[in-house]
Amino acid sequence: MRFAKYQALGNDYLVLEAADWPALDSTVVRRICDRRFGIGSDGVLLRDDPANGEGHRLRIFNPDGSEAEKSGNGLRIFARYLWDRGVVADEPFTVSTAAGDVRCLVGDAGREVTVDMGRVRFDSRSIPVTGRPREVLRERLTAGGRTIQFSAATIGNPHCVILTERARADEVRSLGPLIENDPRFPNRTNVQLVEVIDRANLKIEIWERGAGYTLASGSSSCAAAAVARRLGLCGSRVTVHMPGGRLAIEIDDDFAVRMTGPAVRVCEGRAFADDWEAA
């Protein structure tokens, strides 16, 4: 059972072919992502056959076995994987996800990938967030005995963006699991603490839904930058700084977002999964 392992700013994924992993389910995903009992990763990218027989279909799994709608780092990795195998060339191509189609372009001899991530929305029904229909901006919630101001957004997956004077890993580790599972987010949510350095630079710390604390996230970077622009705190071109590295984010006037950053090939191999389903 073949696999390839890639990382994007320290966020590592296993890339699998559906034909090689016919019995992939949440139990197997949890086992192969385990860093002691499996291969070890922050998630799984499954290349599946598209419904119409054309293009490239991607399914994304979190390490807890749940399926994600979209992942920015995952999309860059998947695009690089297709490029490494000669499936795509140095021209834009489309990848289908559970959250819709996105356009990707691999450049700089594979070292850089640009993804048109789609339009960020702040509407409560789209994210979703419970309550009356509205844009979810500068609202309040209580977590860990604190009252916190947040904004929410979706770029195909849900995000809770919290502005702070200083983005700290220990704080997002403590608040993240509480906010991820807050009942106002029916599909759970990703959480970002956002520090505005200046109008062209943001620093974020991330708690990822279904994965926990993570060094970097493409969709989180897009959501954080879009919220900051919607609140008038940054311009249309932003560099997002994370513990794992930096991403370049462009946001147009309709809040369509383009993300550019690296994706790195780590290794390839074969997995022997005879006993994993029983784990």
MARZA-129334 format. One record per residue (C-alpha): residue number from 0; residue in one letter; x, y, z. Coordinates in nm, 2 decimals. Layout:
# residues N
<atom resi="NUM" resn="A" x="X" y="Y" z="Z"/>
...
//
This chain:
# residues 279
<atom resi="0" resn="M" x="0.00" y="0.00" z="0.00"/>
<atom resi="1" resn="R" x="0.19" y="0.30" z="-0.13"/>
<atom resi="2" resn="F" x="0.22" y="0.64" z="0.02"/>
<atom resi="3" resn="A" x="0.40" y="0.97" z="-0.03"/>
<atom resi="4" resn="K" x="0.48" y="1.21" z="0.25"/>
<atom resi="5" resn="Y" x="0.50" y="1.59" z="0.20"/>
<atom resi="6" resn="Q" x="0.52" y="1.89" z="0.43"/>
<atom resi="7" resn="A" x="0.41" y="2.25" z="0.39"/>
<atom resi="8" resn="L" x="0.55" y="2.49" z="0.65"/>
<atom resi="9" resn="G" x="0.58" y="2.20" z="0.90"/>
<atom resi="10" resn="N" x="0.22" y="2.08" z="0.83"/>
<atom resi="11" resn="D" x="0.28" y="1.72" z="0.70"/>
<atom resi="12" resn="Y" x="0.04" y="1.50" z="0.51"/>
<atom resi="13" resn="L" x="0.03" y="1.15" z="0.36"/>
<atom resi="14" resn="V" x="-0.08" y="1.15" z="0.00"/>
<atom resi="15" resn="L" x="-0.25" y="0.82" z="-0.10"/>
<atom resi="16" resn="E" x="-0.41" y="0.69" z="-0.42"/>
<atom resi="17" resn="A" x="-0.77" y="0.56" z="-0.38"/>
<atom resi="18" resn="A" x="-0.69" y="0.26" z="-0.59"/>
<atom resi="19" resn="D" x="-0.41" y="0.16" z="-0.34"/>
<atom resi="20" resn="W" x="-0.62" y="0.21" z="-0.03"/>
<atom resi="21" resn="P" x="-0.97" y="0.07" z="-0.10"/>
<atom resi="22" resn="A" x="-1.04" y="0.01" z="0.27"/>
<atom resi="23" resn="L" x="-0.95" y="0.36" z="0.39"/>
<atom resi="24" resn="D" x="-1.19" y="0.46" z="0.67"/>
<atom resi="25" resn="S" x="-1.17" y="0.67" z="0.99"/>
<atom resi="26" resn="T" x="-1.01" y="0.39" z="1.18"/>
<atom resi="27" resn="V" x="-0.73" y="0.34" z="0.93"/>
<atom resi="28" resn="V" x="-0.68" y="0.72" z="0.90"/>
<atom resi="29" resn="R" x="-0.63" y="0.75" z="1.27"/>
<atom resi="30" resn="R" x="-0.38" y="0.47" z="1.28"/>
<atom resi="31" resn="I" x="-0.17" y="0.58" z="0.99"/>
<atom resi="32" resn="C" x="-0.15" y="0.93" z="1.12"/>
<atom resi="33" resn="D" x="-0.04" y="0.81" z="1.46"/>
<atom resi="34" resn="R" x="0.33" y="0.90" z="1.51"/>
<atom resi="35" resn="R" x="0.40" y="0.60" z="1.72"/>
<atom resi="36" resn="F" x="0.18" y="0.32" z="1.58"/>
<atom resi="37" resn="G" x="0.15" y="0.44" z="1.22"/>
<atom resi="38" resn="I" x="0.34" y="0.64" z="0.96"/>
<atom resi="39" resn="G" x="0.27" y="0.97" z="1.13"/>
<atom resi="40" resn="S" x="0.12" y="1.29" z="0.98"/>
<atom resi="41" resn="D" x="-0.12" y="1.58" z="1.04"/>
<atom resi="42" resn="G" x="-0.37" y="1.43" z="0.80"/>
<atom resi="43" resn="V" x="-0.43" y="1.23" z="0.48"/>
<atom resi="44" resn="L" x="-0.48" y="1.35" z="0.12"/>
<atom resi="45" resn="L" x="-0.66" y="1.09" z="-0.09"/>
<atom resi="46" resn="R" x="-0.65" y="1.12" z="-0.47"/>
<atom resi="47" resn="D" x="-0.98" y="0.99" z="-0.59"/>
<atom resi="48" resn="D" x="-1.14" y="0.94" z="-0.93"/>
<atom resi="49" resn="P" x="-1.35" y="1.25" z="-1.02"/>
<atom resi="50" resn="A" x="-1.72" y="1.19" z="-1.08"/>
<atom resi="51" resn="N" x="-1.71" y="1.30" z="-1.44"/>
<atom resi="52" resn="G" x="-1.38" y="1.13" z="-1.52"/>
<atom resi="53" resn="E" x="-1.20" y="1.46" z="-1.57"/>
<atom resi="54" resn="G" x="-0.98" y="1.68" z="-1.35"/>
<atom resi="55" resn="H" x="-0.84" y="1.59" z="-1.01"/>
<atom resi="56" resn="R" x="-1.05" y="1.50" z="-0.71"/>
<atom resi="57" resn="L" x="-0.91" y="1.54" z="-0.35"/>
<atom resi="58" resn="R" x="-1.05" y="1.41" z="-0.03"/>
<atom resi="59" resn="I" x="-0.90" y="1.55" z="0.29"/>
<atom resi="60" resn="F" x="-0.89" y="1.36" z="0.63"/>
<atom resi="61" resn="N" x="-0.80" y="1.50" z="0.97"/>
<atom resi="62" resn="P" x="-0.59" y="1.28" z="1.20"/>
<atom resi="63" resn="D" x="-0.89" y="1.21" z="1.41"/>
<atom resi="64" resn="G" x="-1.05" y="1.04" z="1.11"/>
<atom resi="65" resn="S" x="-1.30" y="1.32" z="1.03"/>
<atom resi="66" resn="E" x="-1.32" y="1.45" z="0.67"/>
<atom resi="67" resn="A" x="-1.23" y="1.82" z="0.61"/>
<atom resi="68" resn="E" x="-1.39" y="2.03" z="0.33"/>
<atom resi="69" resn="K" x="-1.07" y="2.22" z="0.24"/>
<atom resi="70" resn="S" x="-0.71" y="2.26" z="0.34"/>
<atom resi="71" resn="G" x="-0.47" y="2.53" z="0.20"/>
<atom resi="72" resn="N" x="-0.16" y="2.34" z="0.29"/>
<atom resi="73" resn="G" x="-0.31" y="2.02" z="0.17"/>
<atom resi="74" resn="L" x="-0.40" y="2.17" z="-0.16"/>
<atom resi="75" resn="R" x="-0.05" y="2.30" z="-0.22"/>
<atom resi="76" resn="I" x="0.09" y="1.96" z="-0.13"/>
<atom resi="77" resn="F" x="-0.16" y="1.78" z="-0.36"/>
<atom resi="78" resn="A" x="-0.07" y="2.01" z="-0.64"/>
<atom resi="79" resn="R" x="0.30" y="1.95" z="-0.59"/>
<atom resi="80" resn="Y" x="0.23" y="1.57" z="-0.58"/>
<atom resi="81" resn="L" x="0.05" y="1.58" z="-0.91"/>
<atom resi="82" resn="W" x="0.34" y="1.79" z="-1.06"/>
<atom resi="83" resn="D" x="0.60" y="1.55" z="-0.93"/>
<atom resi="84" resn="R" x="0.43" y="1.27" z="-1.11"/>
<atom resi="85" resn="G" x="0.40" y="1.45" z="-1.44"/>
<atom resi="86" resn="V" x="0.02" y="1.45" z="-1.41"/>
<atom resi="87" resn="V" x="0.01" y="1.83" z="-1.45"/>
<atom resi="88" resn="A" x="0.26" y="2.08" z="-1.60"/>
<atom resi="89" resn="D" x="0.35" y="2.44" z="-1.55"/>
<atom resi="90" resn="E" x="-0.01" y="2.56" z="-1.63"/>
<atom resi="91" resn="P" x="-0.31" y="2.62" z="-1.41"/>
<atom resi="92" resn="F" x="-0.53" y="2.32" z="-1.33"/>
<atom resi="93" resn="T" x="-0.84" y="2.24" z="-1.13"/>
<atom resi="94" resn="V" x="-0.87" y="2.03" z="-0.82"/>
<atom resi="95" resn="S" x="-1.21" y="1.93" z="-0.69"/>
<atom resi="96" resn="T" x="-1.27" y="1.93" z="-0.31"/>
<atom resi="97" resn="A" x="-1.57" y="1.88" z="-0.09"/>
<atom resi="98" resn="A" x="-1.60" y="2.26" z="-0.07"/>
<atom resi="99" resn="G" x="-1.58" y="2.31" z="-0.45"/>
<atom resi="100" resn="D" x="-1.32" y="2.35" z="-0.72"/>
<atom resi="101" resn="V" x="-1.00" y="2.55" z="-0.69"/>
<atom resi="102" resn="R" x="-0.73" y="2.64" z="-0.94"/>
<atom resi="103" resn="C" x="-0.37" y="2.56" z="-0.87"/>
<atom resi="104" resn="L" x="-0.04" y="2.65" z="-1.03"/>
<atom resi="105" resn="V" x="0.30" y="2.49" z="-0.95"/>
<atom resi="106" resn="G" x="0.59" y="2.72" z="-1.02"/>
<atom resi="107" resn="D" x="0.97" y="2.77" z="-0.95"/>
<atom resi="108" resn="A" x="1.05" y="2.41" z="-1.04"/>
<atom resi="109" resn="G" x="0.80" y="2.28" z="-0.79"/>
<atom resi="110" resn="R" x="0.92" y="2.49" z="-0.50"/>
<atom resi="111" resn="E" x="0.62" y="2.72" z="-0.50"/>
<atom resi="112" resn="V" x="0.24" y="2.66" z="-0.54"/>
<atom resi="113" resn="T" x="-0.03" y="2.92" z="-0.59"/>
<atom resi="114" resn="V" x="-0.39" y="2.83" z="-0.51"/>
<atom resi="115" resn="D" x="-0.70" y="3.04" z="-0.59"/>
<atom resi="116" resn="M" x="-0.88" y="2.94" z="-0.26"/>
<atom resi="117" resn="G" x="-1.22" y="3.09" z="-0.34"/>
<atom resi="118" resn="R" x="-1.42" y="3.36" z="-0.18"/>
<atom resi="119" resn="V" x="-1.43" y="3.41" z="0.20"/>
<atom resi="120" resn="R" x="-1.77" y="3.47" z="0.34"/>
<atom resi="121" resn="F" x="-1.87" y="3.61" z="0.68"/>
<atom resi="122" resn="D" x="-2.24" y="3.51" z="0.66"/>
<atom resi="123" resn="S" x="-2.36" y="3.30" z="0.96"/>
<atom resi="124" resn="R" x="-2.56" y="3.06" z="0.75"/>
<atom resi="125" resn="S" x="-2.26" y="2.98" z="0.53"/>
<atom resi="126" resn="I" x="-2.00" y="2.92" z="0.81"/>
<atom resi="127" resn="P" x="-2.23" y="2.81" z="0.99"/>
<atom resi="128" resn="V" x="-2.28" y="2.99" z="1.32"/>
<atom resi="129" resn="T" x="-2.61" y="2.96" z="1.52"/>
<atom resi="130" resn="G" x="-2.85" y="3.25" z="1.57"/>
<atom resi="131" resn="R" x="-3.01" y="3.50" z="1.33"/>
<atom resi="132" resn="P" x="-2.87" y="3.55" z="0.98"/>
<atom resi="133" resn="R" x="-2.59" y="3.80" z="0.99"/>
<atom resi="134" resn="E" x="-2.22" y="3.88" z="0.92"/>
<atom resi="135" resn="V" x="-2.04" y="3.74" z="1.22"/>
<atom resi="136" resn="L" x="-1.80" y="4.03" z="1.30"/>
<atom resi="137" resn="R" x="-1.68" y="4.15" z="1.64"/>
<atom resi="138" resn="E" x="-1.91" y="3.92" z="1.85"/>
<atom resi="139" resn="R" x="-1.84" y="3.78" z="2.19"/>
<atom resi="140" resn="L" x="-1.81" y="3.44" z="2.34"/>
<atom resi="141" resn="T" x="-1.70" y="3.30" z="2.67"/>
<atom resi="142" resn="A" x="-1.42" y="3.03" z="2.69"/>
<atom resi="143" resn="G" x="-1.20" y="2.93" z="2.98"/>
<atom resi="144" resn="G" x="-1.37" y="3.19" z="3.21"/>
<atom resi="145" resn="R" x="-1.29" y="3.47" z="2.97"/>
<atom resi="146" resn="T" x="-1.50" y="3.69" z="2.74"/>
<atom resi="147" resn="I" x="-1.35" y="3.70" z="2.40"/>
<atom resi="148" resn="Q" x="-1.43" y="3.91" z="2.09"/>
<atom resi="149" resn="F" x="-1.43" y="3.71" z="1.77"/>
<atom resi="150" resn="S" x="-1.52" y="3.72" z="1.40"/>
<atom resi="151" resn="A" x="-1.61" y="3.41" z="1.20"/>
<atom resi="152" resn="A" x="-1.56" y="3.32" z="0.83"/>
<atom resi="153" resn="T" x="-1.57" y="3.04" z="0.59"/>
<atom resi="154" resn="I" x="-1.35" y="2.96" z="0.29"/>
<atom resi="155" resn="G" x="-1.52" y="2.62" z="0.25"/>
<atom resi="156" resn="N" x="-1.44" y="2.53" z="0.61"/>
<atom resi="157" resn="P" x="-1.53" y="2.72" z="0.93"/>
<atom resi="158" resn="H" x="-1.29" y="2.96" z="1.11"/>
<atom resi="159" resn="C" x="-1.31" y="3.16" z="1.43"/>
<atom resi="160" resn="V" x="-1.07" y="3.46" z="1.42"/>
<atom resi="161" resn="I" x="-0.97" y="3.63" z="1.74"/>
<atom resi="162" resn="L" x="-0.76" y="3.95" z="1.74"/>
<atom resi="163" resn="T" x="-0.50" y="3.98" z="2.01"/>
<atom resi="164" resn="E" x="-0.22" y="4.21" z="2.10"/>
<atom resi="165" resn="R" x="0.02" y="3.91" z="2.10"/>
<atom resi="166" resn="A" x="-0.05" y="3.57" z="1.94"/>
<atom resi="167" resn="R" x="0.08" y="3.30" z="2.17"/>
<atom resi="168" resn="A" x="0.09" y="2.92" z="2.13"/>
<atom resi="169" resn="D" x="0.00" y="2.85" z="2.49"/>
<atom resi="170" resn="E" x="-0.31" y="3.06" z="2.46"/>
<atom resi="171" resn="V" x="-0.44" y="2.90" z="2.15"/>
<atom resi="172" resn="R" x="-0.37" y="2.56" z="2.30"/>
<atom resi="173" resn="S" x="-0.59" y="2.64" z="2.60"/>
<atom resi="174" resn="L" x="-0.87" y="2.82" z="2.42"/>
<atom resi="175" resn="G" x="-0.87" y="2.62" z="2.09"/>
<atom resi="176" resn="P" x="-1.04" y="2.30" z="2.21"/>
<atom resi="177" resn="L" x="-1.30" y="2.49" z="2.40"/>
<atom resi="178" resn="I" x="-1.39" y="2.72" z="2.10"/>
<atom resi="179" resn="E" x="-1.36" y="2.44" z="1.84"/>
<atom resi="180" resn="N" x="-1.65" y="2.26" z="2.02"/>
<atom resi="181" resn="D" x="-1.85" y="2.56" z="2.12"/>
<atom resi="182" resn="P" x="-2.22" y="2.48" z="2.04"/>
<atom resi="183" resn="R" x="-2.26" y="2.80" z="1.84"/>
<atom resi="184" resn="F" x="-2.04" y="2.63" z="1.57"/>
<atom resi="185" resn="P" x="-2.25" y="2.32" z="1.46"/>
<atom resi="186" resn="N" x="-1.97" y="2.18" z="1.24"/>
<atom resi="187" resn="R" x="-1.70" y="2.27" z="1.50"/>
<atom resi="188" resn="T" x="-1.44" y="2.53" z="1.39"/>
<atom resi="189" resn="N" x="-1.08" y="2.61" z="1.33"/>
<atom resi="190" resn="V" x="-0.94" y="2.88" z="1.57"/>
<atom resi="191" resn="Q" x="-0.68" y="3.15" z="1.49"/>
<atom resi="192" resn="L" x="-0.53" y="3.41" z="1.73"/>
<atom resi="193" resn="V" x="-0.42" y="3.70" z="1.51"/>
<atom resi="194" resn="E" x="-0.17" y="3.97" z="1.59"/>
<atom resi="195" resn="V" x="-0.16" y="4.26" z="1.35"/>
<atom resi="196" resn="I" x="0.20" y="4.36" z="1.30"/>
<atom resi="197" resn="D" x="0.13" y="4.62" z="1.04"/>
<atom resi="198" resn="R" x="-0.10" y="4.66" z="0.74"/>
<atom resi="199" resn="A" x="0.10" y="4.41" z="0.53"/>
<atom resi="200" resn="N" x="0.19" y="4.15" z="0.80"/>
<atom resi="201" resn="L" x="0.00" y="3.93" z="1.04"/>
<atom resi="202" resn="K" x="0.12" y="3.68" z="1.29"/>
<atom resi="203" resn="I" x="-0.12" y="3.39" z="1.38"/>
<atom resi="204" resn="E" x="-0.13" y="3.09" z="1.61"/>
<atom resi="205" resn="I" x="-0.36" y="2.81" z="1.50"/>
<atom resi="206" resn="W" x="-0.58" y="2.54" z="1.66"/>
<atom resi="207" resn="E" x="-0.70" y="2.32" z="1.38"/>
<atom resi="208" resn="R" x="-1.04" y="2.14" z="1.39"/>
<atom resi="209" resn="G" x="-0.98" y="1.77" z="1.42"/>
<atom resi="210" resn="A" x="-0.60" y="1.81" z="1.45"/>
<atom resi="211" resn="G" x="-0.52" y="2.04" z="1.74"/>
<atom resi="212" resn="Y" x="-0.23" y="2.28" z="1.76"/>
<atom resi="213" resn="T" x="-0.05" y="2.31" z="1.42"/>
<atom resi="214" resn="L" x="0.25" y="2.50" z="1.30"/>
<atom resi="215" resn="A" x="0.08" y="2.64" z="0.99"/>
<atom resi="216" resn="S" x="-0.25" y="2.64" z="0.80"/>
<atom resi="217" resn="G" x="-0.33" y="2.77" z="0.45"/>
<atom resi="218" resn="S" x="-0.70" y="2.81" z="0.50"/>
<atom resi="219" resn="S" x="-0.65" y="2.97" z="0.84"/>
<atom resi="220" resn="S" x="-0.41" y="3.22" z="0.69"/>
<atom resi="221" resn="C" x="-0.67" y="3.31" z="0.42"/>
<atom resi="222" resn="A" x="-0.95" y="3.34" z="0.68"/>
<atom resi="223" resn="A" x="-0.74" y="3.55" z="0.92"/>
<atom resi="224" resn="A" x="-0.62" y="3.79" z="0.64"/>
<atom resi="225" resn="A" x="-0.97" y="3.82" z="0.50"/>
<atom resi="226" resn="V" x="-1.12" y="3.91" z="0.84"/>
<atom resi="227" resn="A" x="-0.84" y="4.16" z="0.91"/>
<atom resi="228" resn="R" x="-0.91" y="4.32" z="0.57"/>
<atom resi="229" resn="R" x="-1.29" y="4.32" z="0.64"/>
<atom resi="230" resn="L" x="-1.22" y="4.50" z="0.96"/>
<atom resi="231" resn="G" x="-1.00" y="4.76" z="0.79"/>
<atom resi="232" resn="L" x="-0.68" y="4.64" z="0.96"/>
<atom resi="233" resn="C" x="-0.47" y="4.54" z="0.65"/>
<atom resi="234" resn="G" x="-0.45" y="4.59" z="0.28"/>
<atom resi="235" resn="S" x="-0.51" y="4.35" z="-0.01"/>
<atom resi="236" resn="R" x="-0.16" y="4.19" z="0.00"/>
<atom resi="237" resn="V" x="-0.06" y="4.03" z="0.33"/>
<atom resi="238" resn="T" x="0.22" y="3.81" z="0.45"/>
<atom resi="239" resn="V" x="0.10" y="3.57" z="0.72"/>
<atom resi="240" resn="H" x="0.36" y="3.46" z="0.97"/>
<atom resi="241" resn="M" x="0.32" y="3.13" z="1.15"/>
<atom resi="242" resn="P" x="0.56" y="2.91" z="1.36"/>
<atom resi="243" resn="G" x="0.61" y="2.69" z="1.05"/>
<atom resi="244" resn="G" x="0.68" y="2.98" z="0.81"/>
<atom resi="245" resn="R" x="0.51" y="3.24" z="0.59"/>
<atom resi="246" resn="L" x="0.24" y="3.25" z="0.33"/>
<atom resi="247" resn="A" x="0.16" y="3.53" z="0.08"/>
<atom resi="248" resn="I" x="-0.21" y="3.61" z="0.07"/>
<atom resi="249" resn="E" x="-0.39" y="3.83" z="-0.18"/>
<atom resi="250" resn="I" x="-0.75" y="3.94" z="-0.12"/>
<atom resi="251" resn="D" x="-0.96" y="4.11" z="-0.39"/>
<atom resi="252" resn="D" x="-1.25" y="4.35" z="-0.33"/>
<atom resi="253" resn="D" x="-1.50" y="4.06" z="-0.33"/>
<atom resi="254" resn="F" x="-1.28" y="3.87" z="-0.07"/>
<atom resi="255" resn="A" x="-1.17" y="3.61" z="-0.32"/>
<atom resi="256" resn="V" x="-0.83" y="3.49" z="-0.19"/>
<atom resi="257" resn="R" x="-0.51" y="3.37" z="-0.36"/>
<atom resi="258" resn="M" x="-0.25" y="3.19" z="-0.15"/>
<atom resi="259" resn="T" x="0.12" y="3.13" z="-0.25"/>
<atom resi="260" resn="G" x="0.37" y="2.92" z="-0.06"/>
<atom resi="261" resn="P" x="0.59" y="2.62" z="-0.05"/>
<atom resi="262" resn="A" x="0.52" y="2.24" z="-0.06"/>
<atom resi="263" resn="V" x="0.81" y="2.00" z="0.00"/>
<atom resi="264" resn="R" x="0.84" y="1.63" z="-0.09"/>
<atom resi="265" resn="V" x="0.97" y="1.43" z="0.21"/>
<atom resi="266" resn="C" x="0.96" y="1.06" z="0.13"/>
<atom resi="267" resn="E" x="0.78" y="0.78" z="-0.04"/>
<atom resi="268" resn="G" x="0.73" y="0.42" z="0.07"/>
<atom resi="269" resn="R" x="0.50" y="0.12" z="0.13"/>
<atom resi="270" resn="A" x="0.29" y="0.07" z="0.43"/>
<atom resi="271" resn="F" x="0.20" y="-0.28" z="0.58"/>
<atom resi="272" resn="A" x="-0.15" y="-0.23" z="0.72"/>
<atom resi="273" resn="D" x="-0.26" y="-0.59" z="0.79"/>
<atom resi="274" resn="D" x="-0.34" y="-0.52" z="1.16"/>
<atom resi="275" resn="W" x="-0.45" y="-0.16" z="1.15"/>
<atom resi="276" resn="E" x="-0.82" y="-0.21" z="1.13"/>
<atom resi="277" resn="A" x="-0.81" y="-0.40" z="1.46"/>
<atom resi="278" resn="A" x="-0.62" y="-0.12" z="1.64"/>
//
